[in-house]
Amino acid sequence: MNNLSKRIRKQKKRIQPTLEDQENKPDDFELFSASLANISPDLDEKQFNDIVSGENIYQLIINLKNSNQIVNNCLFAIQNILKISNRFGDRVMKTFQTLNLITHLIEIPINEQIITPYLMVAIEIFETWSIDALNIYYQHILLVLDNVLNKSLNADVIIEALNLIQVLTEIIPQFPFQQFQATFQSIYLLEHPSLQKLNFAQQQRIKSLTLISFLNIGYNDDPKIAQFVNQSISMDIFDQLRNFETFILVQYIEEEMDVDQPKDERLELALSIWENSAQAIIQVLYYLGRIYEYDYDGKQQNKKLYPNKQNAPQFFQQNVITQLQQQIINYFINYQQIQQAKVLTSSTTYTEQLVETSLLILSTALIVSQNLASLQAPQITPILLQQIESLYLNSIFHAEDKIQLINEYLKLLVQVLSNDEKQILQVPELFLINLGNELQEEESLFILVELMKLRYSSKIINTIDIIQKVTLFLLNIMNNKQIMLAAEALDCLFDVYTEEDYNQLLVSMNMIPILKQGYQGLKQSIPKSKDDKEFLMLTLENLGQFIEYKVKLL
């Protein structure tokens, strides 16, 4: 299961009793099962094992034949326990398997009251258990899904069924899509009876879940999907939500919206609506990222695009690429107005949630932009430099989030400059050096060295003073314990000095002995990884030739 899909799947909120409540009524199994459904994911392993004993797991399983309310609680408890137990090894999973959980699940009479937690348990099982042991259960689940998608009139149940199908289509290549094709298309087109009264955000979430399953099974040659994606890029939702401040303030501050409703409730409602819409944006961007999949490797500069041109030729038309780039630039690369949004500068219950969703959208959009830039470089270098600078100074985002976003911007800058050398000189002489002195994270340094190969290449005219600063920066990186980063710095260094323009500097900085020392150090540190080894051997070969040539010349 991909991390993005896990992260954006909507979590169910259940206000349930706690174990402290149950201790006062030890014979009340309904309360007991509800309390297990509500145990905290923050428990440590000992606390978890004390609560989730083998006996308690057994009680949950045998009560799957009880009344609807108790079955409902048991299923929520099982789902919660399975989810939390992933952090603590396979004890819980093996206990459930020994007690024949799958057999008991197959025997449960399915009805509308228990179907949601039933599907949630199935998601946990298929995400974490070996598919080889689930064949009978899988066939049963296909029948359940077929029944749910065709007969349920509950939109939340439809959404949970789509969540499960998304999981199944990711782990089972032979998913029998033909069985669901007609129903899927009716859901996708919002013709399904349960979807008629949904609001816009809910409709887009339904469509986005359907989209990802289409993609998982290689069904992306359907012109209706292409139409939806293209419409999604230009539809109102992007324009409406490009500025967090406007959206939240309209819902949260304007008293005339609902004078009887407390502001906190209105903010929570606004956030809920916005999150559904945001998930649709993320899914569309993720879908596009898969179509324009690009293999980026900062260490080896693998510039290879993997378009499925046979199945999706409409996506690779020049006008589509240009339009898509423009939309992403307008709505996402300029999306950092969130940093100045007053609602996020004050401490609110929802600040972190808003920022996290914003970061995920922006990061996903940047990945799509990197892929598109390999096809056509947009004229956005000044915008990217400004965004990187403002991000570094930002005080709202967590440090790790800032670094992650800066890295995505830097990767995009690599793509843009690699595909359009005319934009290289738009990067100020000291920008990369100054940024490199601030960013000490390994991934950031790899990408910065890649950019330095472009900005300070021997093909670009730079002053002696600038090249001296670049040399000192790269020499400092060469001392890094990460051998591949040191190799990248060396590779960049002799690329800077390839031409004769800086020979005098090479002598005055005593570079030849330093390069010889670096050569010997690399030679004694050949990595085991095939790709890293190939790159290092090539670096050594080039460096050896470079040293030999410069020694003769000087």
PAMAR-887636 format. One line per field, with one value per residue (C-alpha): residue number from 1; residue in three letters; x, y, z. Coordinates in Angstrom, 3 decimals, padded with zeros to 6 digits, always signed. Layout:
residues N
zase NUM|...
gunu ala|...
X X|...
Y Y|...
Z Z|...
END
This chain:
residues 554
zase 1|2|3|4|5|6|7|8|9|10|11|12|13|14|15|16|17|18|19|20|21|22|23|24|25|26|27|28|29|30|31|32|33|34|35|36|37|38|39|40|41|42|43|44|45|46|47|48|49|50|51|52|53|54|55|56|57|58|59|60|61|62|63|64|65|66|67|68|69|70|71|72|73|74|75|76|77|78|79|80|81|82|83|84|85|86|87|88|89|90|91|92|93|94|95|96|97|98|99|100|101|102|103|104|105|106|107|108|109|110|111|112|113|114|115|116|117|118|119|120|121|122|123|124|125|126|127|128|129|130|131|132|133|134|135|136|137|138|139|140|141|142|143|144|145|146|147|148|149|150|151|152|153|154|155|156|157|158|159|160|161|162|163|164|165|166|167|168|169|170|171|172|173|174|175|176|177|178|179|180|181|182|183|184|185|186|187|188|189|190|191|192|193|194|195|196|197|198|199|200|201|202|203|204|205|206|207|208|209|210|211|212|213|214|215|216|217|218|219|220|221|222|223|224|225|226|227|228|229|230|231|232|233|234|235|236|237|238|239|240|241|242|243|244|245|246|247|248|249|250|251|252|253|254|255|256|257|258|259|260|261|262|263|264|265|266|267|268|269|270|271|272|273|274|275|276|277|278|279|280|281|282|283|284|285|286|287|288|289|290|291|292|293|294|295|296|297|298|299|300|301|302|303|304|305|306|307|308|309|310|311|312|313|314|315|316|317|318|319|320|321|322|323|324|325|326|327|328|329|330|331|332|333|334|335|336|337|338|339|340|341|342|343|344|345|346|347|348|349|350|351|352|353|354|355|356|357|358|359|360|361|362|363|364|365|366|367|368|369|370|371|372|373|374|375|376|377|378|379|380|381|382|383|384|385|386|387|388|389|390|391|392|393|394|395|396|397|398|399|400|401|402|403|404|405|406|407|408|409|410|411|412|413|414|415|416|417|418|419|420|421|422|423|424|425|426|427|428|429|430|431|432|433|434|435|436|437|438|439|440|441|442|443|444|445|446|447|448|449|450|451|452|453|454|455|456|457|458|459|460|461|462|463|464|465|466|467|468|469|470|471|472|473|474|475|476|477|478|479|480|481|482|483|484|485|486|487|488|489|490|491|492|493|494|495|496|497|498|499|500|501|502|503|504|505|506|507|508|509|510|511|512|513|514|515|516|517|518|519|520|521|522|523|524|525|526|527|528|529|530|531|532|533|534|535|536|537|538|539|540|541|542|543|544|545|546|547|548|549|550|551|552|553|554
gunu met|asn|asn|leu|ser|lys|arg|ile|arg|lys|gln|lys|lys|arg|ile|gln|pro|thr|leu|glu|asp|gln|glu|asn|lys|pro|asp|asp|phe|glu|leu|phe|ser|ala|ser|leu|ala|asn|ile|ser|pro|asp|leu|asp|glu|lys|gln|phe|asn|asp|ile|val|ser|gly|glu|asn|ile|tyr|gln|leu|ile|ile|asn|leu|lys|asn|ser|asn|gln|ile|val|asn|asn|cys|leu|phe|ala|ile|gln|asn|ile|leu|lys|ile|ser|asn|arg|phe|gly|asp|arg|val|met|lys|thr|phe|gln|thr|leu|asn|leu|ile|thr|his|leu|ile|glu|ile|pro|ile|asn|glu|gln|ile|ile|thr|pro|tyr|leu|met|val|ala|ile|glu|ile|phe|glu|thr|trp|ser|ile|asp|ala|leu|asn|ile|tyr|tyr|gln|his|ile|leu|leu|val|leu|asp|asn|val|leu|asn|lys|ser|leu|asn|ala|asp|val|ile|ile|glu|ala|leu|asn|leu|ile|gln|val|leu|thr|glu|ile|ile|pro|gln|phe|pro|phe|gln|gln|phe|gln|ala|thr|phe|gln|ser|ile|tyr|leu|leu|glu|his|pro|ser|leu|gln|lys|leu|asn|phe|ala|gln|gln|gln|arg|ile|lys|ser|leu|thr|leu|ile|ser|phe|leu|asn|ile|gly|tyr|asn|asp|asp|pro|lys|ile|ala|gln|phe|val|asn|gln|ser|ile|ser|met|asp|ile|phe|asp|gln|leu|arg|asn|phe|glu|thr|phe|ile|leu|val|gln|tyr|ile|glu|glu|glu|met|asp|val|asp|gln|pro|lys|asp|glu|arg|leu|glu|leu|ala|leu|ser|ile|trp|glu|asn|ser|ala|gln|ala|ile|ile|gln|val|leu|tyr|tyr|leu|gly|arg|ile|tyr|glu|tyr|asp|tyr|asp|gly|lys|gln|gln|asn|lys|lys|leu|tyr|pro|asn|lys|gln|asn|ala|pro|gln|phe|phe|gln|gln|asn|val|ile|thr|gln|leu|gln|gln|gln|ile|ile|asn|tyr|phe|ile|asn|tyr|gln|gln|ile|gln|gln|ala|lys|val|leu|thr|ser|ser|thr|thr|tyr|thr|glu|gln|leu|val|glu|thr|ser|leu|leu|ile|leu|ser|thr|ala|leu|ile|val|ser|gln|asn|leu|ala|ser|leu|gln|ala|pro|gln|ile|thr|pro|ile|leu|leu|gln|gln|ile|glu|ser|leu|tyr|leu|asn|ser|ile|phe|his|ala|glu|asp|lys|ile|gln|leu|ile|asn|glu|tyr|leu|lys|leu|leu|val|gln|val|leu|ser|asn|asp|glu|lys|gln|ile|leu|gln|val|pro|glu|leu|phe|leu|ile|asn|leu|gly|asn|glu|leu|gln|glu|glu|glu|ser|leu|phe|ile|leu|val|glu|leu|met|lys|leu|arg|tyr|ser|ser|lys|ile|ile|asn|thr|ile|asp|ile|ile|gln|lys|val|thr|leu|phe|leu|leu|asn|ile|met|asn|asn|lys|gln|ile|met|leu|ala|ala|glu|ala|leu|asp|cys|leu|phe|asp|val|tyr|thr|glu|glu|asp|tyr|asn|gln|leu|leu|val|ser|met|asn|met|ile|pro|ile|leu|lys|gln|gly|tyr|gln|gly|leu|lys|gln|ser|ile|pro|lys|ser|lys|asp|asp|lys|glu|phe|leu|met|leu|thr|leu|glu|asn|leu|gly|gln|phe|ile|glu|tyr|lys|val|lys|leu|leu
X +000.000|+001.502|+002.072|+000.114|-002.992|-002.695|-002.235|-005.231|-007.687|-010.381|-010.240|-013.479|-014.097|-015.792|-016.667|-016.626|-016.293|-012.856|-011.496|-011.938|-015.686|-015.786|-014.048|-017.142|-019.359|-017.264|-020.180|-021.202|-019.660|-021.134|-019.241|-016.127|-016.022|-016.657|-013.742|-011.389|-012.520|-011.365|-007.915|-005.311|-002.797|-000.215|+000.054|+003.492|+003.942|+003.595|+000.408|-001.009|-000.203|-001.735|-005.013|-005.107|-004.607|-005.309|-008.430|-009.778|-009.134|-010.985|-013.951|-014.120|-014.198|-016.838|-019.088|-019.156|-022.345|-023.987|-026.452|-025.800|-024.593|-022.081|-020.908|-020.510|-018.376|-016.339|-015.542|-014.441|-012.335|-010.718|-009.943|-008.432|-006.377|-005.049|-004.067|-002.215|-000.614|+001.343|+003.852|+004.486|+005.235|+002.908|+001.621|-001.877|-002.100|-001.058|-003.556|-006.385|-005.254|-005.074|-008.595|-009.846|-010.904|-011.380|-013.847|-015.872|-015.895|-017.189|-019.998|-021.245|-024.613|-023.913|-026.368|-026.355|-025.665|-022.328|-021.095|-018.869|-016.694|-016.785|-015.168|-012.681|-011.543|-011.114|-008.903|-006.611|-006.384|-005.607|-003.058|-001.045|-001.663|-000.177|-002.520|-001.654|-003.644|-006.677|-007.983|-011.335|-011.845|-010.973|-013.656|-016.149|-015.192|-015.762|-019.354|-019.786|-018.438|-020.641|-023.688|-022.682|-021.929|-025.161|-027.592|-026.322|-027.853|-025.428|-022.654|-020.306|-020.619|-019.896|-016.787|-015.546|-016.140|-014.101|-011.334|-011.223|-011.232|-008.351|-006.368|-007.299|-006.377|-002.959|-002.050|-003.911|-002.976|-005.802|-008.564|-011.749|-012.589|-015.094|-017.335|-017.577|-017.164|-020.761|-021.176|-017.817|-018.697|-022.056|-020.260|-017.616|-020.280|-022.241|-025.235|-025.358|-028.558|-026.646|-024.619|-027.309|-027.530|-023.844|-022.202|-019.446|-016.562|-018.066|-018.653|-015.033|-013.849|-015.960|-014.514|-010.959|-011.241|-012.630|-009.817|-007.051|-008.591|-008.926|-005.244|-004.208|-005.747|-004.330|-007.662|-006.347|-007.158|-010.803|-011.511|-013.944|-011.091|-008.942|-011.854|-012.336|-008.640|-008.446|-011.604|-010.304|-007.203|-009.235|-012.389|-013.492|-012.205|-008.592|-009.472|-011.715|-009.173|-005.921|-005.986|-006.569|-007.146|-010.042|-011.750|-011.435|-012.213|-015.419|-016.567|-015.132|-015.287|-018.282|-021.060|-023.871|-023.039|-024.779|-025.072|-026.385|-023.482|-020.319|-017.237|-015.307|-018.071|-018.096|-014.329|-014.519|-017.262|-015.288|-012.199|-014.175|-015.569|-012.171|-010.428|-012.769|-012.054|-008.332|-008.317|-009.802|-007.017|-004.382|-005.817|-005.929|-002.353|-001.250|-002.989|-001.171|+002.087|+001.637|+000.926|+003.928|+006.078|+009.672|+012.657|+014.623|+017.827|+019.768|+022.914|+023.038|+020.792|+018.710|+016.544|+014.064|+010.357|+008.036|+004.905|+002.308|+001.845|-000.068|-002.795|-002.904|-001.767|-004.073|-001.965|+001.200|-000.125|+001.885|-001.107|-002.218|+001.250|+001.478|-001.978|-001.324|+001.982|+000.319|-002.455|+000.016|+002.200|-000.790|-002.529|+000.200|+003.681|+002.220|+000.219|+002.390|+000.100|-000.829|+002.288|+000.832|-002.694|-003.658|-005.790|-002.656|-000.418|-002.548|-002.713|-005.864|-006.929|-006.843|-003.625|-001.496|-004.140|-004.484|-000.748|-000.242|-002.886|-001.438|+002.052|+000.806|-000.967|+002.028|+004.499|+002.359|+001.964|+005.717|+006.367|+003.995|+005.775|+009.150|+007.786|+006.270|+009.460|+011.262|+008.909|+008.876|+010.679|+008.402|+009.800|+009.600|+013.158|+012.664|+009.416|+011.139|+014.035|+011.618|+009.589|+012.688|+013.843|+010.442|+010.102|+013.421|+012.326|+008.873|+008.032|+004.748|+005.975|+007.893|+011.591|+011.312|+008.319|+010.228|+013.208|+010.964|+009.318|+012.596|+013.966|+010.957|+011.450|+015.155|+014.381|+011.993|+014.706|+017.088|+014.522|+013.829|+017.498|+018.436|+015.834|+016.399|+019.986|+018.907|+017.406|+020.622|+021.931|+018.701|+020.110|+022.159|+025.858|+025.806|+022.283|+023.232|+026.321|+024.398|+021.566|+024.044|+025.647|+022.242|+020.981|+023.047|+020.604|+022.076|+019.286|+019.365|+023.138|+022.833|+020.337|+022.369|+025.489|+023.398|+022.365|+025.944|+026.985|+024.593|+025.178|+028.976|+029.666|+032.739|+030.303|+029.043|+031.227|+031.766|+034.220|+037.340|+035.930|+032.725|+034.596|+036.821|+033.721|+032.241|+035.520|+035.609|+031.981|+032.592|+035.802|+033.829|+031.260|+034.093|+034.795|+031.277|+031.169|+028.558|+030.841|+028.402|+027.880|+031.670|+031.865|+029.223|+031.171|+034.361|+032.484|+031.193|+034.617|+036.493|+033.568|+033.990|+037.718|+037.457|+038.308|+041.525|+039.913|+040.602|+043.962|+045.669|+043.091|+043.641|+047.319|+046.870|+044.369|+046.672|+043.846|+045.805|+047.093|+043.603|+042.036|+044.643|+043.791|+040.085|+040.823|+042.571|+039.793|+037.111|+039.165|+039.206|+035.466|+033.735|+030.087|+028.281|+025.207|+025.424|+024.232|+026.427|+029.403|+028.962|+028.741|+031.758|+033.867|+032.953|+033.827|+037.199|+037.937|+037.060|+038.894|+042.029|+042.070|+041.415|+044.317|+046.688|+045.733|+046.068|+049.423|+050.865|+049.358|+050.452
Y +000.000|+003.323|+005.812|+008.547|+006.425|+005.506|+009.080|+010.499|+007.768|+009.307|+008.162|+007.405|+009.383|+007.375|+008.822|+005.697|+004.747|+004.192|+001.203|+003.190|+003.316|-000.443|-001.218|+000.078|-002.417|-005.590|-007.695|-005.242|-006.712|-003.980|-001.406|-003.613|-004.031|-000.321|+000.515|-001.742|+000.053|+003.252|+002.317|+004.949|+004.450|+006.116|+003.154|+001.611|-002.111|-003.222|-001.200|-002.527|-006.151|-005.797|-004.597|-006.709|-010.129|-013.417|-013.825|-010.421|-011.198|-014.506|-012.685|-010.313|-013.173|-015.323|-012.272|-011.739|-013.852|-011.495|-008.636|-006.022|-003.404|-005.748|-007.072|-003.474|-002.689|-005.890|-005.090|-001.552|-003.011|-005.605|-002.932|-000.652|-003.459|-004.639|-001.111|-000.401|-003.861|-003.270|-001.354|-004.318|-007.318|-010.140|-011.493|-010.084|-011.130|-014.704|-014.834|-013.769|-016.333|-019.132|-018.265|-018.404|-014.759|-015.099|-017.978|-015.989|-012.939|-014.991|-016.362|-012.919|-012.013|-008.667|-005.825|-002.040|-001.607|-003.427|-003.065|-000.013|-001.556|-004.871|-003.210|-001.381|-004.696|-006.096|-003.126|-003.753|-007.479|-007.091|-004.358|-006.368|-010.123|-012.372|-012.539|-016.230|-017.073|-014.991|-016.582|-017.804|-014.529|-012.574|-014.398|-013.692|-010.000|-009.695|-010.844|-008.409|-005.527|-006.392|-006.370|-003.125|-001.193|-002.255|-002.025|+000.357|+003.818|+005.066|+007.264|+006.572|+002.827|+003.363|+005.370|+002.606|+000.018|+002.157|+002.390|-001.405|-001.740|+000.734|-001.550|-004.703|-003.243|-002.286|-005.754|-008.083|-007.711|-010.070|-008.012|-008.914|-005.395|-006.514|-007.721|-004.159|-002.146|-001.014|-000.110|+001.641|+003.773|+004.723|+005.757|+007.611|+009.511|+010.111|+008.270|+005.866|+006.412|+006.993|+009.845|+012.156|+014.416|+014.714|+018.119|+019.045|+018.097|+014.664|+014.061|+014.835|+012.488|+009.683|+010.387|+010.541|+007.161|+005.641|+007.208|+005.637|+002.164|+002.718|+003.562|+000.595|-001.836|-000.104|+001.234|+004.709|+004.573|+005.344|+008.757|+009.552|+009.385|+011.644|+014.058|+014.130|+014.708|+017.541|+019.098|+018.715|+020.745|+023.758|+023.397|+025.866|+023.806|+024.826|+028.467|+028.418|+026.731|+028.287|+030.699|+029.132|+032.460|+033.412|+030.058|+029.706|+033.317|+033.191|+030.161|+031.125|+034.881|+036.210|+036.241|+036.294|+032.715|+031.240|+033.450|+030.609|+028.279|+028.692|+029.748|+026.622|+024.451|+026.486|+026.195|+022.432|+022.165|+024.336|+022.215|+019.017|+020.322|+021.607|+018.325|+016.318|+018.717|+018.648|+014.849|+015.076|+017.462|+015.135|+012.101|+013.894|+015.083|+011.623|+010.172|+012.631|+011.843|+008.190|+009.028|+011.332|+009.067|+010.203|+008.399|+011.059|+010.119|+013.061|+010.967|+009.737|+012.116|+009.403|+011.441|+008.949|+009.501|+006.505|+007.663|+005.072|+006.716|+003.768|+003.944|+007.692|+009.585|+012.514|+013.371|+013.855|+016.417|+019.622|+021.849|+019.601|+019.657|+023.449|+023.990|+021.610|+023.285|+026.677|+025.520|+023.994|+027.106|+029.389|+027.356|+025.455|+026.820|+030.194|+028.456|+029.638|+032.527|+030.162|+031.418|+034.879|+033.687|+035.232|+032.287|+030.128|+032.504|+032.235|+029.049|+027.156|+023.549|+023.096|+024.905|+021.764|+019.865|+022.674|+023.026|+019.271|+019.033|+022.062|+020.554|+017.285|+019.061|+021.246|+018.369|+016.232|+019.127|+019.706|+016.062|+016.340|+019.573|+017.802|+015.163|+017.732|+019.807|+016.816|+017.214|+020.992|+023.401|+026.214|+029.733|+029.704|+029.917|+033.294|+032.006|+028.876|+030.835|+033.166|+030.275|+028.459|+031.604|+032.310|+028.681|+028.759|+031.848|+030.429|+030.035|+028.116|+024.861|+022.277|+022.067|+018.638|+019.775|+022.833|+020.732|+018.273|+021.065|+022.865|+019.598|+019.227|+022.788|+022.112|+018.942|+020.923|+023.534|+020.757|+019.646|+023.152|+024.105|+020.732|+021.210|+024.923|+026.134|+029.716|+029.875|+028.878|+032.441|+033.468|+031.739|+034.383|+033.572|+032.990|+031.593|+027.896|+028.436|+030.452|+027.926|+025.061|+026.669|+026.628|+023.205|+020.362|+017.512|+014.825|+014.769|+018.563|+018.510|+015.867|+018.037|+021.224|+019.591|+018.555|+022.187|+023.365|+021.159|+023.211|+026.692|+026.519|+024.340|+025.234|+026.265|+029.122|+032.189|+032.817|+035.090|+033.746|+034.835|+032.814|+029.708|+029.971|+029.989|+027.044|+025.145|+025.685|+024.564|+021.377|+020.598|+020.777|+018.312|+015.984|+015.453|+014.047|+010.488|+009.614|+008.323|+008.908|+012.535|+013.000|+011.408|+013.808|+016.769|+015.523|+014.957|+018.528|+019.910|+018.598|+019.555|+023.169|+023.072|+021.206|+024.258|+026.265|+029.449|+028.598|+026.817|+029.523|+029.071|+025.319|+025.934|+028.655|+026.511|+023.476|+021.473|+018.696|+017.070|+017.416|+015.722|+012.947|+012.392|+012.287|+009.793|+007.433|+007.808|+006.868|+003.982|+002.438|+002.902|+001.135|+000.541|-002.773|-001.299|-001.915|+001.566|+003.357|+001.222|+002.027|+005.743|+005.681|+003.735|+006.247|+009.129|+007.547|+007.043|+010.648|+012.026|+010.000|+011.328|+014.875|+014.763|+013.286|+015.963|+018.892|+017.666|+017.606|+021.001|+022.778
Z +000.000|-000.938|+001.878|+000.174|-000.073|+003.606|+004.614|+002.770|+003.584|+005.720|+009.327|+011.116|+014.291|+017.010|+020.386|+022.520|+026.175|+027.657|+029.579|+032.793|+032.086|+031.536|+034.844|+036.620|+034.722|+034.264|+032.946|+030.239|+027.071|+024.873|+026.910|+026.986|+023.189|+022.721|+025.019|+023.007|+019.880|+021.524|+022.894|+022.134|+019.299|+021.559|+023.946|+024.343|+023.684|+027.313|+027.836|+024.580|+025.424|+028.897|+027.386|+024.225|+025.775|+024.027|+026.164|+025.102|+021.440|+021.905|+023.472|+020.526|+018.023|+019.729|+020.098|+016.340|+016.523|+019.017|+018.436|+015.764|+018.240|+019.878|+016.483|+015.363|+018.435|+018.028|+014.412|+015.286|+018.118|+015.825|+013.228|+015.856|+017.431|+014.068|+013.127|+016.375|+016.570|+013.347|+015.477|+017.793|+015.603|+014.540|+017.915|+017.454|+013.810|+014.645|+017.515|+015.217|+012.642|+015.243|+016.401|+012.772|+012.489|+008.729|+009.115|+011.645|+009.372|+006.449|+008.628|+009.752|+008.186|+006.511|+007.003|+006.754|+010.484|+010.497|+006.917|+007.517|+010.280|+008.385|+005.360|+007.595|+009.114|+005.603|+004.668|+007.657|+006.871|+003.169|+003.865|+006.393|+005.994|+003.336|+000.368|-000.079|+003.055|+002.091|-001.102|+000.310|+002.184|-000.981|-002.982|-000.205|-000.091|-003.850|-003.326|-000.421|-002.498|-005.446|-003.168|-001.434|-004.604|-006.272|-003.380|-000.713|-000.621|+002.021|+000.580|+003.537|+002.912|-000.802|+000.125|+002.466|-000.274|-002.688|-000.076|+000.073|-003.718|-003.859|-001.526|-003.458|-006.844|-005.484|-004.161|-006.540|-010.233|-011.303|-009.704|-011.692|-012.760|-015.416|-012.586|-011.269|-014.458|-014.935|-011.256|-011.158|-014.143|-012.638|-009.438|-011.414|-013.359|-010.122|-011.551|-008.613|-006.539|-003.292|-004.780|-006.070|-003.022|-002.149|-002.006|-004.448|-002.161|-001.425|-005.129|-005.915|-003.186|-004.655|-008.096|-006.829|-005.070|-008.263|-010.265|-008.237|-008.602|-012.356|-012.447|-010.308|-012.794|-015.850|-017.010|-017.763|-021.485|-020.726|-022.349|-019.520|-017.027|-019.176|-019.430|-015.674|-014.986|-017.483|-016.071|-012.529|-013.302|-014.368|-012.295|-009.650|-006.747|-007.416|-007.717|-004.649|-002.421|-003.609|-000.681|+002.727|+004.373|+002.110|+002.448|+006.204|+007.001|+004.977|+006.970|+010.341|+010.801|+008.891|+011.456|+008.895|+007.846|+010.902|+013.948|+016.124|+015.434|+017.559|+015.631|+016.606|+015.147|+011.952|+011.633|+012.139|+009.505|+007.102|+007.631|+007.049|+003.757|+002.711|+003.554|+001.335|-001.494|-000.741|-000.928|-004.408|-005.429|-003.971|-005.747|-009.101|-008.668|-007.570|-010.618|-012.882|-011.109|-012.011|-015.667|-015.967|-013.810|-013.706|-012.256|-010.394|-008.639|-007.253|-006.988|-010.563|-012.478|-014.074|-016.413|-017.707|-018.128|-018.114|-019.930|-020.819|-024.204|-025.629|-023.036|-022.451|-025.572|-024.787|-021.734|-023.782|-026.228|-026.026|-025.299|-022.422|-020.844|-021.187|-019.702|-016.828|-015.998|-015.978|-013.648|-011.195|-011.266|-010.680|-008.011|-006.229|-006.734|-005.746|-003.012|-000.170|+000.595|+003.423|+005.192|+005.519|+006.366|+009.689|+010.675|+010.705|+012.629|+015.730|+017.755|+016.792|+017.174|+013.414|+012.475|+012.250|+010.302|+007.771|+007.341|+006.985|+004.264|+002.520|+002.572|+001.145|-001.710|-002.482|-002.297|-004.623|-007.066|-007.081|-007.944|-010.908|-011.898|-011.855|-014.200|-016.538|-016.600|-018.103|-021.078|-021.227|-018.910|-017.689|-017.224|-013.440|-012.081|-010.298|-008.744|-007.452|-005.955|-004.191|-002.813|-001.541|+000.258|+001.809|+002.874|+004.689|+006.635|+007.372|+011.063|+010.731|+009.209|+011.214|+010.328|+008.702|+006.624|+005.441|+004.398|+002.559|+000.589|-000.113|-001.494|-003.811|-005.054|-005.600|-007.568|-009.725|-010.255|-011.386|-013.953|-015.213|-015.597|-017.129|-019.826|-020.428|-020.031|-020.747|-017.261|-015.482|-015.228|-013.488|-010.397|-008.517|-008.158|-004.407|-004.014|-003.963|-001.790|+000.799|+000.839|+001.135|+004.182|+005.873|+004.766|+006.170|+005.489|+003.266|+000.675|+000.356|-000.219|-002.946|-004.833|-004.281|-005.722|-008.726|-009.173|-008.754|-011.669|-013.777|-012.313|-012.007|-015.034|-017.060|-019.808|-017.616|-017.041|-013.328|-011.510|-009.806|-006.451|-006.972|-008.118|-005.047|-002.801|-004.729|-004.328|-000.565|-000.263|-002.265|-000.370|+002.853|+001.454|+000.389|+004.079|+004.525|+005.811|+003.175|+000.435|-002.426|-001.406|-001.309|-004.770|-006.094|-004.706|-006.404|-009.651|-009.494|-008.598|-011.577|-013.818|-012.610|-013.438|-016.761|-018.879|-018.554|-017.141|-013.498|-013.729|-011.676|-008.918|-009.097|-008.328|-005.689|-003.734|-003.949|-005.503|-007.263|-004.028|-002.540|-005.562|-005.422|-001.778|-002.650|-005.423|-002.998|-000.444|-002.978|-004.280|-000.813|-000.250|-003.143|-002.124|-002.623|-004.332|-008.081|-009.095|-006.554|-007.532|-011.234|-010.543|-008.235|-010.733|-013.453|-011.110|-010.351|-014.029|-014.900|-011.872|-012.678|-016.248|-015.003|-012.523|-015.116|-017.664|-015.243|-013.850|-017.373|-018.215|-015.052
END
